Amino acid sequence: QVQLVESGGGLVQPGGSLRLSCAASGFTFSNSIMRWYRQAPGKERVFLAAIGSVGTTNYADSVKGRFTISRDNAKNTVYLQMNSLKPEDTAVYYCNRFPSYWGQGTQVTVSS
């Protein structure tokens, strides 16, 4: 059974940083493509970042240069390091195993 559990969300000031974690189980993590998405109030869920089995990464334009996706295969965990946060980054952040497995999400609020 695939399970993805996000953590690390919370309240942060504009310009601040936060690191999200996604603990994975129920599948062979090391050969899986992992992704991060987010959904802001009143908007659709959008792609943020992806990481492949050999560490190749891909980012949405909105987060390039600010967010970094990484993985630790020994811990079956994928991370999203978020820097220079903006109020428009406020959303529920979701972990995904390609193509269609999702976690429950973790809330990130960027506000002064």
Residue frames as qw, qx, qy, qz and C-alpha x, y, z in Angstrom:
[[0.000, 0.888, 0.460, 0.000, 0.00, 0.00, 0.00],
 [0.406, 0.421, -0.015, 0.811, 1.47, 3.32, -1.10],
 [0.358, -0.838, -0.363, 0.195, 1.61, 5.89, 1.67],
 [0.401, 0.427, -0.042, 0.809, 2.91, 9.46, 1.48],
 [0.414, -0.783, -0.410, 0.220, 2.98, 11.67, 4.59],
 [0.319, 0.661, -0.044, 0.678, 3.91, 15.33, 4.30],
 [0.536, -0.710, -0.305, 0.340, 5.27, 17.36, 7.19],
 [0.515, -0.114, 0.034, 0.849, 7.08, 20.62, 7.88],
 [0.032, 0.658, 0.391, 0.643, 4.42, 23.14, 6.96],
 [0.361, -0.592, -0.469, 0.547, 3.57, 26.12, 9.08],
 [0.088, 0.979, 0.184, -0.016, 3.58, 29.90, 9.31],
 [0.653, -0.131, 0.132, 0.734, 6.57, 31.79, 7.95],
 [0.048, 0.813, 0.068, -0.577, 7.27, 35.46, 7.23],
 [0.664, 0.747, 0.025, 0.035, 7.83, 36.75, 3.69],
 [0.267, 0.796, -0.522, 0.153, 11.44, 36.19, 2.72],
 [0.564, -0.468, 0.638, -0.233, 11.75, 33.27, 5.10],
 [0.393, 0.320, -0.833, -0.223, 12.48, 29.61, 4.49],
 [0.783, -0.149, 0.411, -0.442, 10.81, 26.30, 5.18],
 [0.182, 0.315, -0.899, -0.244, 11.66, 22.68, 4.42],
 [0.835, -0.011, 0.085, -0.543, 8.89, 20.21, 3.69],
 [0.131, -0.307, 0.942, 0.046, 9.34, 16.46, 4.03],
 [0.825, 0.095, -0.163, -0.533, 7.44, 13.57, 2.50],
 [0.348, -0.332, 0.869, -0.113, 7.90, 10.16, 4.09],
 [0.696, 0.258, -0.417, -0.525, 7.13, 7.36, 1.64],
 [0.382, -0.212, 0.886, -0.154, 6.33, 3.69, 2.11],
 [0.723, 0.329, 0.514, -0.323, 4.67, 0.79, 0.32],
 [0.760, 0.647, 0.035, 0.038, 6.74, 0.89, -2.87],
 [0.774, -0.044, 0.083, 0.627, 10.30, 0.89, -4.16],
 [0.061, -0.930, -0.117, 0.342, 11.13, 4.51, -3.48],
 [0.414, -0.522, 0.429, 0.610, 14.56, 4.58, -5.12],
 [0.265, 0.094, 0.711, 0.645, 13.24, 4.00, -8.66],
 [0.093, 0.753, 0.651, -0.027, 10.17, 6.24, -8.35],
 [0.169, 0.427, 0.140, 0.877, 9.62, 9.71, -9.76],
 [0.257, -0.600, -0.597, 0.466, 8.55, 12.01, -6.94],
 [0.119, 0.530, 0.284, 0.791, 6.81, 15.36, -7.29],
 [0.092, -0.414, -0.519, 0.743, 5.56, 18.32, -5.26],
 [0.021, -0.580, -0.529, -0.620, 2.35, 20.20, -6.03],
 [0.045, -0.233, -0.513, 0.825, 0.43, 22.94, -4.25],
 [0.075, -0.617, -0.665, -0.414, -3.11, 24.24, -4.17],
 [0.036, 0.008, -0.278, 0.960, -3.99, 27.76, -3.06],
 [0.276, 0.473, 0.665, -0.508, -7.50, 28.74, -1.93],
 [0.500, 0.697, 0.206, -0.472, -9.84, 29.02, -4.89],
 [0.339, 0.673, -0.555, -0.352, -7.26, 27.72, -7.36],
 [0.966, 0.140, -0.181, -0.117, -6.42, 24.39, -8.95],
 [0.778, -0.471, 0.330, 0.254, -3.57, 22.13, -7.89],
 [0.504, 0.824, -0.257, -0.024, -0.39, 23.02, -9.76],
 [0.918, 0.075, -0.138, 0.364, 2.94, 21.32, -10.35],
 [0.268, -0.935, 0.218, 0.080, 5.99, 22.66, -8.53],
 [0.013, 0.690, -0.721, -0.063, 8.90, 20.27, -8.82],
 [0.987, 0.056, -0.044, -0.141, 9.89, 16.73, -9.74],
 [0.157, -0.672, 0.722, 0.046, 12.88, 14.50, -9.11],
 [0.849, 0.253, -0.394, -0.244, 13.75, 11.31, -10.95],
 [0.955, -0.283, -0.043, 0.071, 15.43, 8.13, -9.83],
 [0.758, 0.129, -0.069, 0.635, 18.90, 9.39, -10.74],
 [0.337, -0.541, -0.239, 0.732, 18.36, 12.85, -9.28],
 [0.156, 0.285, 0.429, 0.843, 17.27, 14.76, -12.38],
 [0.015, 0.536, 0.553, -0.637, 15.05, 17.69, -11.37],
 [0.075, 0.459, 0.521, 0.716, 12.41, 19.84, -13.01],
 [0.091, -0.419, -0.497, 0.754, 10.73, 22.99, -11.67],
 [0.184, 0.832, 0.509, 0.121, 7.80, 25.21, -12.43],
 [0.355, 0.552, 0.010, 0.754, 8.78, 28.73, -13.47],
 [0.386, -0.809, -0.109, -0.430, 7.12, 30.20, -10.39],
 [0.757, -0.639, 0.138, 0.023, 9.58, 28.51, -8.03],
 [0.824, 0.341, -0.098, 0.441, 12.78, 28.22, -10.07],
 [0.332, 0.532, -0.314, 0.713, 15.73, 29.59, -8.13],
 [0.402, -0.516, 0.307, -0.691, 13.80, 29.58, -4.84],
 [0.879, -0.212, 0.277, -0.326, 12.73, 25.98, -4.26],
 [0.236, 0.492, -0.832, -0.095, 14.89, 22.86, -4.33],
 [0.938, -0.116, -0.008, -0.325, 13.61, 19.29, -4.48],
 [0.159, 0.530, -0.826, 0.111, 15.82, 16.50, -3.17],
 [0.911, -0.190, -0.216, -0.296, 15.57, 12.92, -2.00],
 [0.189, -0.532, 0.793, -0.231, 17.19, 10.63, 0.53],
 [0.741, 0.069, -0.569, -0.349, 16.69, 7.08, -0.66],
 [0.352, 0.087, -0.836, 0.413, 18.07, 5.62, 2.57],
 [0.148, 0.170, 0.590, -0.775, 15.23, 7.35, 4.44],
 [0.116, 0.494, 0.810, 0.295, 12.56, 6.94, 1.73],
 [0.059, -0.788, -0.357, 0.498, 11.98, 10.68, 1.96],
 [0.394, 0.518, 0.312, 0.693, 11.63, 13.50, -0.55],
 [0.271, -0.575, -0.301, 0.711, 12.15, 17.12, 0.49],
 [0.285, 0.767, 0.308, 0.486, 11.20, 20.55, -0.74],
 [0.424, -0.379, -0.198, 0.798, 13.46, 23.34, 0.47],
 [0.149, 0.834, 0.425, 0.320, 11.63, 26.64, 0.06],
 [0.429, -0.307, -0.121, 0.841, 13.54, 29.92, 0.26],
 [0.015, 0.068, -0.164, -0.984, 12.60, 33.57, -0.32],
 [0.050, 0.489, 0.871, -0.002, 8.99, 32.77, 0.38],
 [0.135, -0.132, -0.184, -0.965, 6.26, 35.11, -0.81],
 [0.492, 0.127, 0.489, -0.709, 2.64, 35.53, 0.30],
 [0.724, 0.334, -0.262, -0.544, 1.54, 33.99, -3.00],
 [0.351, 0.270, -0.896, 0.042, 3.29, 30.77, -1.95],
 [0.444, -0.079, 0.624, -0.638, 0.55, 30.26, 0.64],
 [0.726, 0.135, -0.470, -0.484, -1.11, 26.94, -0.16],
 [0.865, -0.258, 0.407, -0.140, -1.52, 23.33, 0.82],
 [0.230, 0.632, -0.707, -0.221, 1.54, 21.45, -0.42],
 [0.945, 0.017, 0.206, -0.255, 1.19, 17.87, -1.64],
 [0.229, -0.471, 0.816, 0.244, 3.67, 15.08, -2.24],
 [0.841, 0.366, 0.007, -0.398, 3.09, 12.78, -5.23],
 [0.485, -0.255, 0.779, 0.304, 4.49, 9.52, -6.53],
 [0.388, 0.381, -0.458, -0.703, 4.18, 9.54, -10.27],
 [0.035, 0.355, 0.363, 0.861, 1.64, 9.30, -11.64],
 [0.444, -0.505, -0.367, -0.643, -1.32, 9.28, -9.26],
 [0.641, -0.433, -0.566, 0.283, -0.44, 8.66, -5.62],
 [0.020, -0.711, 0.046, -0.701, -0.92, 11.57, -3.21],
 [0.302, -0.128, -0.681, 0.655, -0.31, 12.51, 0.38],
 [0.136, -0.753, -0.630, 0.132, -2.79, 14.43, 2.53],
 [0.231, 0.762, 0.087, 0.598, -0.94, 17.72, 2.23],
 [0.503, -0.447, -0.364, 0.644, 0.63, 20.20, 4.62],
 [0.084, 0.950, 0.290, 0.086, -0.38, 23.84, 5.01],
 [0.529, -0.052, -0.016, 0.847, 2.16, 26.58, 4.30],
 [0.001, -0.937, -0.349, -0.033, 1.18, 30.15, 5.18],
 [0.520, 0.097, -0.010, 0.848, 3.46, 33.05, 4.26],
 [0.161, -0.862, -0.333, -0.347, 2.38, 36.18, 6.10],
 [0.283, 0.324, -0.404, 0.807, 3.74, 39.00, 8.22]]
